[in-house]
Amino acid sequence: MTALNGPTATAAPGSELKLYFFSDLLNRRVSETRADFKIGKVTDLVFRLAEPFPDAVGIYISHGWGNPSEFITWDRVVRIEGGTIFVQPPETGERYPPFVDQPGWLLLNEHLMGRTILDIDGRQTEVVNDVQLLQSRGRMVIAHVDVSFNGFLRKWGVGWLRFQKDRLISWRYVQPFSVEDATASDKVALALTRTQIHDLPSEDLADALEEISGLEQEAMFSVLEAEKAAETLLETEPRAQRQIVADLHPDRARAILEEMSAAQAADLLSALPWDDRLDLMQLMPEDKATRVHAILASDETKAGSLMSAVFVALPKHTTVADALMSLRNSGRDKEEITYIYVVDGLSTVLLGAVDIRDLVLATEDTTLEEIMGSPAVSADTDLHIDDVVALFAKYQFRLLPVTDAADHLVGVVSYKDIMR
């Protein structure tokens, strides 16, 4: 996986710039003026959330065994040298004041280390094993998080062992919406730009939406295009679905519903309060609303009410080369391309089906008719849902074509929709 190395903080020309890893500073000796005036060890570093990079506000020292903590503000730090952080003596008294948490403060060890983030480049979740800090002109800021195993080794004092390069992700991509989000669970929600957010899989976006609420949830969902919003909403758990739908403008809701099949819309509505169901049904075209109502209200659901019009059908004499070219130029999402259904020209009578894997392995001049499975297993539009389930169980297909009484291909039913 390639790490997201975004813009980093830079120092002014001629200023001293140093990079530290938090794991190297954790438990480091803190002394007043001279190394032998030891106060304690670093328990945590405290930062204030700010744009573009959080600033260090102080050092948290916990003495344990019932002894009070101490908090040294960052402006009292003189230098970091060897194994010691040197600080000025307290302005008053013999001890620094106890640590008192403040709104907007982030503790690296407590709130970030070991937490899960969503890596939008690798499209997977990663664990923060370390935090890279940048010091310049007396300031210390968070620059990156390290998700490599090296960070884990540094934390346990064996950083000299290196099995790979550091994998640094710019703080710009992992900034929490708020400290409350960082403390509420073991995940750090992302502050994503409009462009970046569309690169995330719908499943990851759903996870992120479930971690936040209120205005932040509404703002994050609002930047999604209708198609992406529909996919994400269907992946979100029911509690978050109800929260999101309650805040939707009717025009926005209508656009999202247009991207859903009748079965998907019924799945969404089944998780909503009755009043919200009625409101959304009124936003659908009459024929689709009727099909959704049939799914919700009747145990006699038929294949025709569950089918989707999103499928690929090509004439039987199409060559493999032409079929591949057609797929590349179709603009369809890869999740939609599982089978190519072979039809008899303009009549759209279903003749057979070609698994996309067989298509890739065939020679370019082979026709679809030569490699198709025939006759194709299909479901009649009036086939009861129990019988459709039986077909899926018997043949283990991911999609089933749906045909009318004259064997014309009219849609497909997906295994996922049936399970919903």
N, C-alpha and C positions, 0 to 999 in steps of 0.2 A: 504494500500500500504506500502511496506517495503522500507524505504529510502536507498539510496546508500551511505553507510558509508565507503568511500574509505580510503586510507592511509592518515593520518593527519600529520601535522608538529609537530615535537617534539623538546624539548629543551635539551641542554646538561645537564649531571648529575650535580645536585647541583644548577642549574640556576633557577631563578624565572620564573614561567610560569603562566600566567593568561589568562582566556577566557572572552571575552566581546561580547555582541550583539550590533550591530551598532545602533539599535533603542534606546539602553540605553545611547549611547554617543551623539546621535543627539540632538542638542539644549543644550548640557551641557555647563556650564560656563567655559570660558577660562580666566585664570588669570596669571599675572606675579608674580612669587615668592610667594606672599601672596594672600589669597583668596579675600582680599578687593581691590586688584589691577586688577579689572575686565577689560578685553579687549573687550569681546563680547561672543557670543555663537557659537557653532559648527554648521555651515550650511551644511558642507559635509566633508567627509574624502577622500583624494586623494591617489590612489595607482598606482604603475607602474606595468604593465603586465610583468610577469617574470615566469620562471619555477623554482621549481614546484609550488610555491605559490607567488602571487603578494605581493610586499613590500609597506608599507605605505610611502609616500613621504611628506605628510604634511596635515595641517588642513586649510580648506577654511572657512573664516569668511566673511559673507556679512552683512553689516550694514543697507542696504536698504535706502529708502528716498533720493536717489542720492548720498549717501556717498560712498566713494571707498571701495572695498573689501580689505581684508588682507589675506596673505598667510604665514603661519608659517611652516617652514620645520620641518620634524619629528625629526631631530637631536636636535631641540631646546626644545623638550618635556622633562620635568623633571620627572613628575609622574602623575598618575591618582588616585585621592583620593577623596572619598565621591562624592559630586556632582560637582567636579571641575577638570579640566585638567590644571596642572601647567606648565608654559613654561618660558624659559629664556627671558629676555628683548631683543629687537632688537639689532643687532650688531651696527647699525648706525641709528641715528634719533630717533624720538619718536614713529613711527609707523612701522609696518611690510610692506613690499612691496605689491602691489596689486596682486591678483591672475591672472596668465597668463597660460592658458591651454597649454600643451605640447603633442607632439605625443607619443602615448603609455600610456597615463595617463587615469585612470578609476575613475570616481566619483561615489561613492556607491549610494548616494541618487538619483542622476540624471540618472545613467546608469544601475543600477541593481534593486533597490527597486521598486516593483510593475511590473517588467518585466516578460514576459512569457519565461519559459525554457521548453525543451523537457526532460521529466523524462524517461530515458531509462529502468528503472527497472519496473515502473508501466505502461510503454508504454502509457503515456498520457501527456498532457501538465499541468504544474503547474506554480503557480505565486510565485515569490520571495517575501516573506513577511518580511524577515530579513536576515542579514548576520552575521555569527559568526566569530569573529576575535581572533587571538591568539597572545599574547605578550610575548616575551622572549628576555633577553639580550638587551633591548632597541629597538628591532625590533617589528613591528606589521605586521602580514600577514593575508590574507583571508584564512580561513580554510574550512568553509562550508557555504551553503545557507540553510535557514530554510523555508520550504514550508508549515508549519503547521499554524493553525489559531492562535497559541500562538504568532507568530511573528507579526501578525496583531494587537493583543491586546497590545503587548509591544509598538508598534509604537504609539498607542493612549494613552499610559500612564496607562493602566490597566493590566499590565503584571502579576499582582498577581492573576488574574483570569486564571485558566488553565483547559482546557477541554480535553486535550489529551497530549501525549508526543510530544516533539519537533521532527520534521521530517527533519533531517539534510541530505543534499546531498553534498558529497565531492566536493570541487572546481575543482578537476581533471575532473569531469564529466560535468561541466557547464561552463568551461572557454571559453570566446568568441574567435573566430579566430582573431579579432582585435577590437579595440575600435570603429572603424568606423562601424562595424557590430552592435555593441551595441547601437549606436546612430541612425542608419538608420531606425529602426522600433521598435516595442514594443516586439520583440523577441530576445532572446540571442541564437545565433547559437552555436552548440556544437562542442567541439574538442574531437572526439571519436577515440578510438583505432579500429583497423581492426576487432577485435573480437566483441567489443561492438556494432559497427555500424550495424552488421547483426541481432542484437536483436531488432532493431527498426522496427515497421510496415512501409511498403512502403509509406503509406500516410504521416507519420511523416518525413521520409527521404525526400520525395518530398517537403514538407514545408520548411525543412532546406536548401535544394538545391536552392529553390526559393529566399532565403534570402541572398545568397552570389553569387559571380560571379568570372569570371577570373580564375586564378590559384587555388584559394581556392576551387571553385566549381569543377574544373577538378580533383583536388587531392581527394576530398571527394568521387566523383563518381567513381574514378579509383579503389578504394579498394573493390567495390561491386562485388560479383561473378555474372556471366552472368545472372542467373535466377533472382536474387534480383535486378540487374540493370534493367532488362526488366520490372519487376513489378513497380519499382520506376519511370522509365522514362514514363510509361503510366499514372502514377498518377500526373506527373508534368505538370504545365500549359505551354501553347505553347511557350511563350517567352523563358523560361528556356530549353524547349526541343530543340529549335533551337540552343541555346548556347552550350548545351552539345553535340549534334550531330556534330556540326561544329568542335569540338576538338577530335572526336573519330578516333582512328586508324582503318583502314579497317578490320583487323583481329578481333579487339574488337567489332566493329559494327556487323560483321558477326555472332559472338557468341551470341550477344544479340538478334539479329533478329531470330536466331534459336529457342529462347525460346518463341517467340510470335506466336500466330495464325495468319492466313492471315488477319482476321478482325482487330486484334490488330495492326499488321504492317501497314495496310491501315490507321488506325486511327492516328498512329504516322506520317506517310508520308504526310497525309493531312494537317498537321500543318507546313510542311517544305517548303523551297524554291524549285523551280523546279529542279535546278541543284543537290541539295542534294537528292531529290527524285530519280533522275536517278542513282546517285552513289549508293544508298542503294539498289535499285532494282537489280543492277548488282551483288550484293553480295548474293542474294537469289538463291536457286535452281530454275530452269526454271519453274517447275510446280507451285511453290508457288508464284513466281513473276507474273505468268500469272493470278493467282487468285487475287492477290493484285491489279494488273492493272485493272482487271474486276470490282473490287469493286470501285476503284477510278474513272474509266472512264465511267461507264455505270449506268444508272438508272434501268436497268433490272437485278439487283443483285439477285442471286438465293441462296437458303439455303446452297447448296453444297459449295459455295465459301466462306461462313462465318463460316463453322463448324470447330470445334476443335477435335483432336483425343484424348484429355484428358478426360476420363470417366472411370467408373467402371462397368463391365459387368460380371455376374456370371451365371452358369447353373441353371435351374429351380429347381433341386433337392438339391441344396446347403442348408444346415441347417443354422439357424440364428447364432449358435455358430461358425460354420466354416466361415460364411460370416464376422463376427466380427473379427475373427482371421486373415482372409485374409486382411481386411482393416488395422489392426494394423501393419501387416508385409509389407504393400505395400509401405510405405515411402511417401505416397501422402500427400500433404498439406491439412489441414482441409477445406480450401476454395474450394478444388476440389471435396469433397465428399458431395454431396447433395442428389443424388439418386443412387440406384443400379439398373442397367438395367438387366432384366432377359431374358436370351436367351435360345434357344433350342440347347444346347450342342455345338458341333463344327460347326454347320450350321450358328450360330450367327443370326438366325432369331429372331427378337424382339418379345417377348411374353408379357412383361409387365414391370412395374417399381415399386420399393419399396422406399418410402421416408425413409431417414436415421432415422427419429424420430420413425417411425413405427417399424423399425428393432430393435432399442434399447428396445422398450417396449414389444416385442414378446418373448415367451419362447424359450429357446435355441434349442429345438428339432424340432421347427417349420421349415418348408421348405419355401424358397422364393416364390415358386409357390402358397403357401397357403395364403400369405399376400400381394401379389403383386396386383397392380391395373392393370386391363386388360379389353379390349385392351389398350395398351399405346398410348397416344396422341403423334403423331410424325409428322415430316415434311419431305416430299419427297425432294431429292437432287435438283430437278428442281423447287421446290416451290418458287414463287416470294417473295421478301422481304416483300412486303405489306401484303401478306397472312400470313407470319411468324409472323409479328407484330400482326395481328389479333388473331392468336392462343395464343400468350402471353397475350394479353388483355383479352381474353375469359377465359383462364384457370389459369392465375396468377402463372404459373410455373417460376422457376428461370432458368431452362434448358429445352431444347426440344431435344429429340433424332432425329437424321437424318437417314433415311433409303433409300436404293436404290429401284429399281423397283421390286426386289424380296423380299422386307421387311427385308433385312440384315441390321443390325446396323452398320453404317459406321462412325458416329461421333455425336457430340452434338453442339447445338447453344445456347449461353448464352444470357440472357436478356440484360446484360451489353454491349455485343458486338453489339447487334441489336440497342441499343440506340445510340451507337457510330456511 
